[in-house]
């Protein structure tokens, strides 16, 4: 029986963000699924398991005992030259940390969805960006989604970006746990033929494990060559900036949808003196408040890794005040997004706002506070009991 009963491809369906990600992954024809369930990512794993069980999806689903093992299995499967899919969040993503570095260092184009959730302690099953911010230096591309349609589209784009011969890096399509993972929205779901036309079958372009021609992958690199490996990873990240834009443009031609230039989305920036910057679902709330003001705009960061420095500098060229909204915090410093934007910002009046940690609601009133205090010589923790 098809998933969701009356669910139809090639049209609009009211589905959750988790459903959108799982269905998109299925349409990309991965051969191996490796994921360990953790709230709020669990529905993704359930949907993939259902589709394999009822014959909709021809893939091997590997059951593991932890997220560390899930990442290890995905790494091993991808190293044999097949397309894979994974999913995790929060403590699960943290447990994977060792293997995340290995996957990127081996230049394996894995795709792993992340339903963003706060890190412990104290335990929180609700949303913020602390999990992916803690993973920002693992060598994975990170693309952050604003809504369920974007989740569906980004998962499909992710494979084409990661598997590009100039990139060959793993990628995380990221979306806010519960706020999107469990939210039901109208999503235009593509047909299998549409996705096949956009995304060719995967063919490994570099060395992969094959009993007929034995090789070693991931061997020791002495000091005389280790730096070159890391340098090549960074060069690939640099090239990914252009590839992400290219894939976003190609996707627009095929499906009629795009997300800014693929790296950033500019919203009412043309005459904006005050610019707010954010990532993820909070940008929907910011847009609704921006609509009530003159001279205020939003720059939504879709690609946190690679960081779109040139696009940010260009977008802020006419701004007088900049406010950066972070749903994570780097202890002893400031918000991760704020510190990176500030480092490249041509605008001197820039400050950061910490909000939404552990799933705390971000209201329009909170965004009004951000606009009112944008660019002052102080960073703020918004809606916090001191």
N, C-alpha and C positions, 0 to 999 in steps of 0.2 A: 504494500500500500504506500503510495507516495506520501512524503512528509507533509503534514498539515492538512491532509485530505484534499480539499478543494484548491490547494495552492497551485498557482499557475506561473510558468515562466513566460517571459515576454510581455509583462504587464505589471500593474501596481498591486502590491500586497501589503496588508498591515501586519508587520512583523517586528520583533525586537531587534536591538542592535546585535545581540548574540546570534540570532537566527540569520541576520543579514551577513555577518562574517562567515558563519558556517556554510551557508548556501553559496556564497562567493567562492569560498575555498573549494567546495565540491565541483563547481564549474571550471576550476583551474586544473582539474584532474591530477591531484597529488597521488602518488603511489603508496605513501606511508604516512600514517597519522600517529603522532607521539605526543601525548599530553596527559598530565595528571590533574584531576579536578580540584579546583580551589575557588571558593566564592570570591567574586561574582563571575568568574570565568566558566563555571561549571556547565552552564547551558550550552556553550559552544561545544564542549566535549560530548555532551548528551546528544546533541543534534547530529554531530559527525558519526557517532556510534549508531544512531538510528538509521542514518542513510546507508551506512555500510551493511547493517543487519538486514534491511529490507531490499537490498540489491540495487539501490539507486546510485551507490558510489562504489566503484571498483578500487578499493584500497585496502591495505593491511593496517589494522588498528592494533598497535602494540600496547598491551597493558603493563604498566610499570608501578613501582612502589613509592616513587617520589619524583619531585620536579627535577632533581639533579639527574636522575635516570632518564626522565623524559627528554631532557636536552641532549643527553648522551646518545640516546637511541636516534633522535632526529639527526644529530651530527653523523652518526655511523651510517644511517640510511642515505643521507644526502651525499656522503663520501663514496657511495657505490654508483652514483650517477643518476639518481632518480629524484623527482620532485617530492617535497615533503610539506607538511603543515604541522604547526604546534600552537599552543596557547597557554598563557599563564598570567600571573599578576602577583603583586605584593610579596609575601614571604616566599612564595614559590619562585618568583623571578629572582629574589635574593639568593635562594638556595642554588639556583642555576648559575650564579655568577662565574664560577670557575670555568664552566663549559661555554658560557657566552663568549668569553675571550678566546677560547680555543676555536670555536666555530668561525669567528671573524678572522682569526689568524690563519686558518686553513682556507680562507676565501670561499666558503661554502654558502651559496645563495639561499639559505633557509628563510622561510617566512613564518613568523610566530606572532599571533595576535595577542595583545595585552589589554585586558579590561581593567584599567588603572584602579588601584586600591591602595589605601594608606599602609605604611609599614608599622609594625609593632616595635616597642611597647609604648603605651598600653595597646592592647589588641583593638583593632578597628577593622571592620569588614567593609567600611564605606570608602567613598572615593576621595582621592587627591592624586597628585602626580609624583609622590615621593618614590614610588617603585621604579618608574622609568628614569627619573632624574638620577637615582642612585646607579642606574645602568648606562648613563650617558657616555661613559668612557670605555665601554666594552667593545667598541668598533662596529656596532650595529647602526644602521640607518633607522631613524625614528620619524614616523609620519603621524601626526595627531589629527583626529577627526572631530568635526563639530556636530554631526548628526548621523542618523542610521544610513541614509543614502550614501553618505560619504564613506562610511565603514565598508559597505558593499563594494563601492567603486575602488577604494584604496587597496583592499585585499587583492583585487584583480590586477591593479596597476603594480602592486608590490612585486609580484613575480617577474613582470617584464623589466622592472628596474633592477632588481637583484641579479637576474640572470643575464643582463647585458654584459657582453664580453669586456667592456671597459670598466665595469663595476665589480661584479662577482663578490658581493658583500651581503651578509644577512640583513634582514629588515623586520622592524616591528611596526605593524599598523596598530596604533594606540587609540583607545576610546574609553571614555569615563565609565567606570563601573557603576552599575545601577542606573545612573543618570541616563546612560545610553544602552548599556548591556541589557537592561530589563525594561526599557521604555519601548512602547509600540508606536511606530510611525509608518506612514505610507512610504514604501520603497519600490522603485521601479526595478524589477529583477530581469536581467538579461536572459536570453536563450543560450543554450549550449553552443549553437552555431555562431552566435555573435561573439561569444568569448573565445571560441576556437579561432575565429577570424582575426581577433585582436592579439591573442596570446598563442604563439606556436608551441608545439609539443617541446618539452624540455630535452635538450641534448647537451650533456656536459662538454664544456669547451676546454677543460684542462684535465690533468691527470685524475683518475678515479680508480677505486679498487676493483680489480678484475682478476680472477684466478688464472685467466689465460695469459695475462702479462703482469705478474706480481710486481708491486712497487711498495715503498714505505711512505706513509703520509704522517706528517707531524713529528718528524725526527728532531734531534737536537740541533740547534743552530748556534755555532760558536760565535764569539765576539766579532769575528771578521765578516759576518754576513747578517747577523740578527737585525742590526739597524736598518739594513736595506729592506728586509721584510716589512718592518714597521713603516718605513718611508713609502713603500709601494701601497700599503693600506691607506695611508693618507692621500696619496695621489689618486687612488680609486675613489675616495670620499670627495675629492675635488671634482673629479669627472662626474660623479653622481649628481652634482648640482645641475649640470646640463642635461643629463639623462632624465632626471625627474621632470624637468620642464618639457622635454621632448615627449615623454610618455603621457604627461598630462594633456599636451596638445593633441597627440594621436588618439587618446581616449575621447577627447571632446569631439573629434571628427567622427568617431565610430558610434558614440553613444549620446552625443549632444549635451554632455555635462563636463564641467571643469571646475577646478578649485583654485582661483587666482591663476598664478603661473605654475602652480604645483608646489612651490616653496612657501610663498606668502599669499595672502589674500588682502587686498586693499578695499576698505569699506568707507566711503565718503571722506576720502583723504584730500580731495582736490582743493578745498578751501578750508581745511582744518588747521587751526592754530594749536589745538590740543589733540594729541594722539594717544589713544590707549592701545596697549599691546597685550595679547594673551594667547592662550592655546586651548583647544578642546571645546567642550560644550558651553563653557562660560561665555564664549564669544557670541552665542545666540542671545544671551541676556544683555551683553554689552551693546549689541546692535539695536535692541529694542529701546535702550536708553539713549544711545547716540541719535536715534531718529527724533528725539524730543528736543535736541539741541542744535544750535548753529555753531559752526566753527569747531566741531568735535568729530573725530573719525576713529576708526579702528584699523589696526594692522594685525591680522591674525597670522601667527606663525604656524604653518603646517609642518614644515620640515625643521625639527630641532637638531637633528643630525642627518646630513651635514648642515651646519649652521649657515643660513643664507645672508652672510655679511653684506655683500654688495646690494642685495635687494632691500635690506633694511636701511642702509645708508641712503639709497635713492628715495625710498618711500618717506623718509623723515626729512628730506631736504628743505621743505617749507614749514616744518613744525616749529613752534616756539616752546612748547611744553610737552613732555612725554611721561606717561604713567604706565608702569609695567605690572600686570597682575600675575602673581605666582600662586600656584596651588601646591607648593612644596617649599622647603627651606633648607639651606645649607648652613648647619649650625656653626656659629663662630663667624659667619659672613652675612649672607643675605639670600634672597630668592635666586635660584639658579638661572631662570630666564632673565631676571633683572640684571644680574652681574654680567651676563654675556651680551645683552643689548647695550648696557652702559659702556662696555669696553669698545664698542664700535660706533656708538651714537654720535652724530654730528651736532646734536642738541645738548647743550650743557645743563639745561633745566630738566632733569630727569630723576624720577624716584620710583621706589617699588612698594607694592602693596601685597601683603601676605593674607590670603583668605581661603576659605573652603577646605581647610585641613580636616581630615577625618570625616569628610562628608558634610560638614557644616554648610547650610544653605547660603548661597550667594544671591542676595536680593537686588532688585533695581535700586533700592535705597543705598545699598553698599556701593553700587557703581556710581551713583550720584556723589557719594563721598569721595570716590576716586577722582572724578572729574573736578570737583571743587578744590581738591588738594594736589592736583597734578603739578609736578615740577617744583614743589617746594623743597627746601633743604632738609628733608626728613623722610625716612621710610616708615611705613605704617603696618601694624597688625590690625586688620579690620574686624570689627565685631568680636573682640576678645575681652574676656573678663579679667581685668588686671587686679 
